[in-house]
Amino acid sequence: MNKKYNILICPLEWGLGHAARMIPLASRLRDMNNNVFIGAGEKHLALFRNEMPELQCIDFPGFHPGYSKRLPQYMALLLKTPELIYHIIREHYRLKKIIRKFKIDIVISDNRFGLWNNKIKTVYVTHMIRIPFPVAFPFLEFIGILFHRAIINNYNYCFIPDLPGDLNVSGRLSHKVRLPLNAKYIGLLSRFSGTEPVKAENPVNYRHHSVILSGPEPQRSILKQKLSDALQGRDIPTIFLGGMPEEAGETTRSGNIIWFSHLPSGIMKDIITSSEIIISRSGYTTIMELISLNCSALLIPTPGQPEQEYLAQYLEEKGWFTSVSQKCITKEMVLMSVQSFLSEEINSQSRTLLEEALKLMLEDGQDKSC
């Protein structure tokens, strides 16, 4: 544990959430006296350059599936299967060159299938041991489980960002399913953990609502437009947090709608925690961050994405969040006040689980045995 390791972290290129949830992981590994490298495409690298400028960034983009305006997400992904396989093979062989060039000891892959290597220790991060299928095709889920397990078994460890037991957030996605032998729950990951709130230079020092935008195009822009139309002209200002670090600094205002393309974590934390009402996608990273802040929200699942649809329903049934479908967004939509829940126990367990997992991983960074 006294050795300093070169650790490469590679988030999936599917929405900013996969990069955001690697920030607390990178931060803790850096604090443990390791050299941390980030391998990603430009948009994700922009986030890390804003949040952790001291890290070394490597241009290493992964598969970027995007969304279809007409097809459900699972159909769009199915049609892109040949492209996905090509990217898995390509990034697997490119990783070998990166390992040699930067003398990497450990690779942490957030849902990138091809980033395993026989010569060093590799870690796979996912909250979906079970990949959910649309309600019309539940009998096909076992195929997804077997496929994902085959991917996971290539890695030394599988880190699941969730809690065991009743306080879990992912539900059947990583519970009530046989876990791989190398799997370990590591608690919820949130970039806001340990971050002090910071007032913005032009603070909104009165009642406000917040919209957290996330996810790939075109659904991201569709949601932005629908919510702008529905919330425009109301008495209370609504702050849109754009999640676009490559456009950091862009701020606009139109009536009661205030738009920030990107904000540092401290300022985001202040805006979110002081909001009367929060609206967001039901992306897993966003949910983890809201829970870490003891904040609830109105969740709007991305249409055609079974994972988000399931999470919104599951967390509403637990009484932690409320949800509404995107097609039901109207100017007449009634916004309920945020009902917070106690997150102290969740945060405490998360810190302990993450510390245990990272210590286990670092016990012997060169030994690929598990």
Secondary structure, DSSP 8 states (H G I E B T S, - for coil): --S--EEEEEE-SSSTHHHHTTHHHHHHHHHTT-EEEEEE-HHHHHHHHHH-TTSEEEE---------SSS-HHHHHHHTHHHHHHHHHHHHHHHHHHHHHHT-SEEEEES-TT---SSSEEEEE-S-SS----TT-GGGHHHHHHHHHHHHTTSSEEEESS-SGGG-SSGGGTSSS---TTEEE-----TTTT------SS---S--EEEE--S-TTHHHHHHHHHHHHHTT-SS-EEEE---GGGTT-EEEETTEEEES---HHHHHHHHHT-SEEEE---HHHHHHHHHTT---EE---TT-HHHHHHHHHHHHTTS-EE--GGG--TT-----------HHHHHHHHHHHHHHHHHHHTTTT----
